[in-house]
Amino acid sequence: MFHVSDKMTPFSQRLFLLLVCLLLGFVTATESVSSGEEQCSAASSSATNRKYYHLIVLVHGYMGSFREQEYLGEAMIKISEIILEQNDKSCTSRNSNATHRFAILNSRANTNDSTDGIVKGGQRLVTKLLEWIQHHTTQVRSEQSDDSNSIMTLSLIGNSLGGLYCRYALAELDVVFDDYDIHPLLFATTSTPHLGVSQETFLKMPRWTEPWAATVLRQET
């Protein structure tokens, strides 16, 4: 059982819980795909030789850098090794030869360029993601002749404004999931103003005028 210490800062607690949710998602995805195929029985001699490729995208926030999410990526790799090792000893994995590979992208799509709105920033993120996804899917297919037992997942994790970029990107990537046979696994954000930030406008204005101003400035989401 995971325990969040009272001595941890609020940010550290959110980071820890985010890691747990992400990695539990990996384990759940593995077991849900394998359910019905594996039986915890000594009589079963068949082994599932399935390969999982997890693509994880980390997106920084306003005026941020791609390096601000590096620690999160490193922590996910370390903790995933521990959780997957424990899962290998479970009943559902006893007859499985499943392997997991992780590829983490610290997005540079909006580094030094995060002041022109969610739409433009989201479009830049989509462009980079399409290139990255195409590269990895091509690489995976070239490594094996039979990809019937390969499963590729995609997770997006955005911090602050990066979470809004990720939301925009998800809408644009819907067709890509089918074209590249990718399973969306996790969408998570930290400190993202999904409902807007009404108190942080350049000029103080009445609430009812904000949608009009957003339309004129082409910052609508």
TAJO-V437955 format. One record per residue. N is the residue number from 1. PHI is phi in whole degrees, 0 to 359 (* if undefined). OMEGA is omega in whole degrees, -180 to 180 (999 if undefined). D_FIRST is the distance of its C-alpha to the first C-alpha in Angstrom with 1 decimal. Layout:
n phi omega d_first
N PHI OMEGA D_FIRST
N PHI OMEGA D_FIRST
This chain:
n phi omega d_first
1 * 180 0.0
2 272 -180 3.8
3 230 178 6.5
4 266 -176 10.1
5 291 177 12.6
6 292 -179 15.7
7 278 180 17.8
8 285 177 17.1
9 290 178 20.0
10 304 179 19.8
11 296 180 20.5
12 296 178 17.7
13 295 179 15.2
14 296 180 16.8
15 296 -179 16.8
16 296 -179 13.1
17 294 177 12.4
18 296 179 15.2
19 297 -180 14.0
20 298 180 10.7
21 298 -179 13.0
22 297 -175 15.6
23 287 173 13.7
24 295 175 12.1
25 296 177 15.8
26 299 -178 17.0
27 295 180 15.0
28 296 179 16.0
29 298 180 19.5
30 297 -175 19.7
31 287 -179 18.8
32 292 178 21.0
33 288 -176 24.0
34 272 -177 23.7
35 296 -179 23.3
36 87 -179 26.5
37 256 -178 27.6
38 248 177 25.4
39 238 179 25.4
40 280 -177 23.3
41 214 179 26.6
42 292 -178 28.6
43 285 -179 31.7
44 277 -178 30.5
45 250 -179 32.0
46 281 -180 31.6
47 236 180 29.2
48 271 -178 28.1
49 259 -175 29.1
50 262 180 27.6
51 243 180 27.2
52 249 176 25.1
53 241 -176 26.3
54 256 176 24.2
55 265 -176 26.4
56 237 -179 24.8
57 247 178 27.1
58 250 -175 26.5
59 237 -178 29.1
60 282 -176 30.1
61 260 -175 31.6
62 298 180 35.0
63 56 -177 37.1
64 265 -180 34.2
65 231 178 34.0
66 297 -177 32.2
67 280 -176 30.9
68 290 -180 28.8
69 255 -176 26.0
70 300 -179 26.2
71 298 179 23.2
72 299 179 21.0
73 297 179 22.4
74 295 180 21.9
75 295 180 18.2
76 297 179 17.6
77 296 -178 19.3
78 296 -177 17.5
79 289 180 13.9
80 298 179 15.2
81 298 -180 16.6
82 291 -177 13.3
83 293 -179 11.6
84 292 176 15.0
85 294 177 15.4
86 292 -179 12.4
87 292 179 13.8
88 298 -179 17.2
89 269 -176 16.4
90 280 -178 15.4
91 297 -176 18.2
92 291 -177 19.1
93 254 -174 19.7
94 297 -179 21.6
95 255 -175 25.0
96 247 174 24.3
97 251 -176 25.7
98 294 176 24.1
99 236 -179 24.1
100 235 176 22.7
101 233 -177 24.7
102 242 174 24.1
103 231 -176 26.9
104 247 178 26.4
105 248 170 29.3
106 272 -170 29.7
107 299 174 32.3
108 252 -173 35.7
109 302 -176 37.3
110 239 176 37.7
111 295 -177 37.7
112 62 -178 40.7
113 205 -175 41.4
114 232 -177 39.2
115 243 -177 41.9
116 251 172 43.7
117 104 -176 41.4
118 288 -177 38.6
119 297 -179 40.8
120 294 178 42.2
121 295 178 39.0
122 294 179 37.3
123 294 177 40.2
124 296 178 39.9
125 296 180 36.2
126 300 -180 37.1
127 300 180 39.8
128 293 -179 37.6
129 295 179 34.9
130 298 178 37.5
131 296 -177 38.8
132 292 179 35.4
133 296 180 34.4
134 298 179 37.8
135 298 -176 37.6
136 287 179 34.3
137 294 177 35.3
138 296 180 38.6
139 295 -180 36.9
140 297 -178 34.6
141 292 180 37.5
142 285 -178 39.7
143 278 -177 37.3
144 213 -179 37.5
145 277 -179 40.2
146 247 -179 38.0
147 259 -178 35.3
148 294 -180 34.7
149 258 179 31.3
150 259 179 30.3
151 232 -180 28.0
152 246 -180 28.0
153 241 178 25.7
154 228 177 26.3
155 233 178 24.0
156 241 179 25.5
157 231 -177 23.9
158 239 177 26.4
159 254 178 26.6
160 56 180 29.0
161 301 178 32.2
162 300 177 30.6
163 293 177 28.6
164 287 174 32.0
165 300 -180 33.4
166 295 178 30.5
167 300 178 31.3
168 297 -178 34.9
169 297 -179 34.1
170 300 180 32.1
171 295 -179 35.2
172 279 -176 37.4
173 269 -176 35.1
174 304 -180 35.0
175 290 -178 37.9
176 298 -179 36.5
177 302 180 33.5
178 284 -177 36.1
179 298 -177 38.5
180 256 180 36.1
181 54 180 33.8
182 252 180 30.7
183 262 175 27.7
184 294 -174 26.4
185 250 -174 22.7
186 215 170 21.5
187 236 -177 23.4
188 223 178 21.8
189 226 175 23.6
190 232 178 23.2
191 55 -179 25.9
192 261 -179 28.1
193 278 -177 31.0
194 296 -180 31.0
195 263 180 33.4
196 93 179 35.6
197 233 -172 36.4
198 290 -177 39.6
199 270 -176 40.0
200 244 176 40.2
201 277 -179 43.4
202 295 177 46.2
203 238 179 48.6
204 292 -178 47.8
205 215 178 48.6
206 297 -176 48.3
207 302 -174 45.3
208 291 -179 47.5
209 272 -174 49.0
210 298 178 45.8
211 301 179 45.7
212 293 -180 49.4
213 295 179 48.8
214 295 180 45.9
215 294 180 48.2
216 296 -178 51.0
217 276 -180 48.8
218 57 177 47.1
219 250 -177 43.6
220 295 -180 42.6
221 251 999 39.3
